[in-house]
Amino acid sequence: MMVATPPAAPHIPVLLRPILNAIAPVSGTWLDGTFGAGGYTRAFLDAGADQVIAVDRDPLAFEMAKGWAGEYGTRLKMVEGNFAQLDEYASDLDGVVLDLGVSSMQLDRADRGFSFIQDGPLDMRMSQSGPSAADFVNGADEATIADVLFQYGEERQSRRIARAIVADRPFSRTLELAGLIERVLGRGKPGQSHPATRSFQAIRIAINDEFGALIAGLEAAERALKTGGKLVVVTFHSLEDRIVKRFLASRSETRQGSRYAPEALVEEGQFKLLSRKAIGPDDIELSENPRSRSAKLRIAERTGAPSTPFSRKGLGLPRITEMKLI
């Protein structure tokens, strides 16, 4: 059931200035695979895009857009779905933008269960369907919980935390779980992140299959972009950025046959990197939006090379085969 939407803090699209500078002039049809509060979509439409196809698996995104979506008429098309299947929603695109991770509109709402600062139901589901964070911490075995915390959150104390979760469960509220983790790890020094940060990140990534969706979305973008189309990806932590970086590196290499077979044709990569290194926020953006401090931007241009099957080996994916719930 959809709950009423309380007033929210203004959403600030991260790294918007460098994105618009890199893709100028903005034109044609773009797909915003992580619509959220609509920051990128509105900016692209205002900058000259003919149409933006806005995709999100969170129905709240479209509820929030009702107040302004009509301003753009048919130039804005909204699709409830997962960007992992974005090539099913559109083709021959001039650009795709993906802003990964949890959005401000989700994080700031205690009732969505993403926050370890505000109390709410232990949920974390972006689509508001399927197993919740409570289902996971209350139903997974200790080894699975520890693996998720370590692989998805890079939490070094994952086994201690998992042991304590199993001993103290069931949990139904965010602050119950955050409080347990704080008791296990200690409060930490002033200025350090909350001790539950990595664990909450890991659980959120796991129950939403964020890494699986990211890889599928990158593959789908490759299929959906026209020659010269731009792929724009904003990440917020090292695991996401590693996947994007290695995907683009593997798809931008020029491959050719053996030097002993000169008749072999050169095989062009599917993307051309527009920046070798990730782009981060400048001092102005950091002062305007502290949440941008960990953001990294990568942009690539689709070549005319045909899309080919992609091997996920070498992407540095966490080694968790499945989440077993008891």
N, C-alpha and C positions, 0 to 999 in steps of 0.2 A: 504494500500500500504506500502511495506517495505521501510523504509528510510535507507540511507547509514549509516553504522556504523562508528562513529568516534573513534579515538584512546581512549582507556579506561585505567584507572589505573589497575595495576595488581590485580587480585582477590585473596584474602587470605582466604582459608577455615578456618572457626572458629573451635577451639577446636579439630583440626585434630590430634595432638599428643596424647591426652588422648583417642581419639576414636581408633586409630590404636593400642595403647597399650592394650586397653580393649578387642579388637576382634582378636588379634594376635593368631595364624597365619591366615592371610587373604586368603581365598580360596573359591572355588565354585562360585555360581551365586548370585550376589547382584543386588538390584534395588535401584537406586538413584532417589527418587521421586521428588526432587527439583534440577534438573540438573544445571540450572543457567549457570555460566561461566565454569562449569566442574571441579571445584577444588576437590571435593570428588571423583568423578568418576575417574579422572586421578590418584589420590592418591591410590585408591583401586586397580586399574589395575596394577599400578607400584608395589604395595605391594604383588601381587600374586593372585588376583581374576581371576578366569577363564573367567568370563564374567561379564560385568555390563550393565544392562538395564537402560538407562538414560531417564527419563520422565520429561517433562516440558510442561506447557500450553502456554508458551511464545514462539512464533516462532523465536524471536530474538536469543534465546539460541542456536538453531541449526544453524543459520546463523553464529554466532560467532565461533562455533565448527568446521566449514569447514576447517579451516587452520591446525587443528591438529588431527581430528578424524581418518583420514586414517592411522595414525601411529599404531593404535590398531587393524585394520582389523575387523574380525568378532567377536572379543572379546568385541567390543562396539556396542550395539544396541540402537538406538535412537528412542523414541516414543513421538510424540506430543500428549499430553493428560493431564488429571488431576490425581494426585496421589490418589484422592478419589476413583478412579476405578482401582487401581494398580493390584488387583487380576485378572482383566480381561486381563492384559498384561503378567502376568507370575504367576507361581505356584511353589511349592516345592523349595522356595528360601532359600539360606543360610543367607541372610541378607537384611534388608531394612534400608536406611538412609533417614531422612527427615530434611532439614535445612529450618526452617520456616521463614515467614516474607518476606520483600522486599529484593531483592538482590542488591549488589553493582552496578551491571551492569544496573539495573533499576533506582536506586536512583541517580546515577551519570549522567544520561541522562536527560537533561532538557525537551526534547521533549516527554518523557513518562509521565510527569506530576505528579511525586511522590514527588518532592522536593519543600520545601517552601523557599529555599535559592536561587535557580535559577528559572528564569522565563520560563514558558512553558505552553502549553495547559493544561487545568485542566482535566486530563484524568484518570490516576492511574489504568487502566485495565491491569492486568497481561496477559490475553489471547488476548488483543487488540480487543476484541469483546464484545458486550453487552452494557448496560448502563454505561456511564462514570461518573466520579466524578462531572463534570459540570451538567449532567442530574440530578444527585441526589440533589445537592445544589440548582439548579434552579427549580426543579420540586417537591420535597418532601414538605409536610406541616411542619409547625414550630415544632409541637410536635414530629414528626418522626425524624427530624434533631436533636432536643435536646436529644431524647432518644438514638440515635446512638452515639452522642458525649459523652454522659455520660456512656452508657453501654460498648461501644467498646473502648473508649479512656480514661475512668475514669476522664473526664473533669468536674470539679466541677462547672464551670461557663457555663455549656452547654446551659442553657436556655437563658442567656444573649447573647451568641454567635449566637444561632439559631434565636433569635429575630432580631439581626442585619443583619444576612444573608438574611432573608426574606425581610427586609426593603430595603436592598441595591442591591439585585439581579436584573438582571442576572450577573453571573460571567463566564468568559471564560479562564482566565489565573491564574496560581498558585499564582503569587505575588499579584494579586488583592485580592484573598481570604486570603492569609497570612497577607497582610497589614490590612485588615478589622479586623481580629482576634487580631492583635497587637494593633490596636486602641482601641478595646474593653477591652483587658486585661492589656495593658501597656507593655512596653518593657521588664520589669523584671530586676533583678540585674545581674551584671557581673558574668559569670560562670554558670548561669542558662540556661536551655534549651530554645529554641525559644518558644514563647507563642503559636505558631500554631502547635507544635509538636503533642500534644494529639489529636487535631481535625483532622489533616491530617492522623494520624494513624487510627483513628476511621472510617473515610470515606473510606480509602483504604480497611480496613478489611470488611466493610459492602458491598461495591460494588463487591468485589471478593469472598464474602461468605467464608472467610478464616476459620472461626471456624467450619462451617458446613463441609467444605472439610477436615479439620483436623480430626474431629471425624470419618468421613467416611473413611479416609485414615488409621487411627489406626485400625478400624474394618477390613478393607481390608488387612492390613499387617498381622493381626492375622490369617486370612484365607489363606494367601499366603505363610507364613513361614513354613518351615519344622521343625520337632522336633530338638531342638538345634540351630535353626536359631536366629539371633540377630536382635533386633529392636533398632535403634539408632535415637534419636530425639534431635535436637538442637532448643531451643526456645530463643526468644529475649525480651519478656515482660511477666509480671506476669499472664495475662489472658491466654495466650497460655500455659505457664508452669503449671498453675493450672489444665487445661484440661488434659494435658498429665499425670501429677502426679496422678490425681484421676482416670483416665482410667486405668493406670497400677496398681494402688493400688487395684482397684476393680477386676481386672483380675488376680491378683497374690495371692489372698487369697485362703486358703484351706477351702472349705465349707463341712459340713457334716450334717447328720440328727440330730434329737433330741437325747439328752442323754438318753431319756426314750425308744429309739428304737435302741438298740445296733447293730441290724442287718443291719442298714443303712450303705451304702457304703460311704467312704470318696470321695469327689469330688475335684479333683486337679484343681488349677487355671491354666489359659492358659499361664501365663508368670511367670518367676522367675526374680526378680529384681537383677541386678548385682551390684547395688549401691543404698543404702537406701536414700541417699541425692543426690541432683543434683550436678554435677561437673561444676565448673566455671573456667575461665581462670586464669593461673598463672601470676606472674609478668612479665615473659619473653614475654608471648603472649600479655599482655596488652601494653607493650612497642612497640611491633611489629605491633599491630593492635588495636588501641583504640576502634574501633567499636565492639570489642568482650566484652566490659566491662559488658554488660547486658546479655550475653549469658549463658545459662544453658544447660547442657547435661544430658540426662537420657538414660540408656541402660538396656534392659531386654532381657531375653532368652526365646524363645518359648518352652513350655513343650509339652508333648504328649497328653494333654487334648484336646478333640474335641472343635472346635469353636462353641459357642452357641449364641443365640440372646442376644444383649447387651442393657441394659436400660441406657438412657442418664440422668436419674434423678441423682442429686447429683454432677454433673460435674461443677456446678457453671456457667452455660451458661447465657449470657446476655438475658434478657427477651424482645426480640423484635420479634414480630410475622411476620412482613413483612415490606418492604419498600414501602410506598405508594407514587407514583409520581402523581402529579396533571396533 
